[in-house]
Amino acid sequence: MPLTNVALALLGAILYAGLRHAGRARLLKDEVTAATVAVMQRRVLAYQALYAVGALLSFASTYASIGFIIAVQLNAAITPRFWILDKF
């Protein structure tokens, strides 16, 4: 499990760095505003924090950790409109 957590953190860091570089180097289309890039960066950081919570949850219960990470993944893929997660 720890190697998986490191891989998730590394992928998130690479995605965040790529977004920052693309925004600074003006590699994005003109339709992509600075506000859109900021939203994408906040989203990456928010999900990284949620993955960290899932990793810490594994110390208490492996099943709860797996369930939490699956729920986070489903939220990222489907993006349901839950009131508490809607701001991400």
C-alpha positions, 0 to 999 in steps of 0.5 A: 500500500505505501508504494501505491500512495507514493505513486499517487502523490508522484502522479499528482505532483507531475500533473500539477507541475505540468499544469503550472508549466503549460500556463506559464509557457502559454502552451494552452489554447486561448480559450483556457483562461487563467481562472480555468488553470487555477481551478484545475490546480486547486482540483489537483491539490484537493484530490491529493489531500483526499488521497493523503487522508485515504493513506492515513486512514489505512493505519486505522482500517485497510478496508475503510482506506480502500473504500475511501480511495475508491469513493474519491476516484468515483467522485473524480471520474463521475463528478456528482454534485454532492454539496460538500464536494461541489466546490472542488 
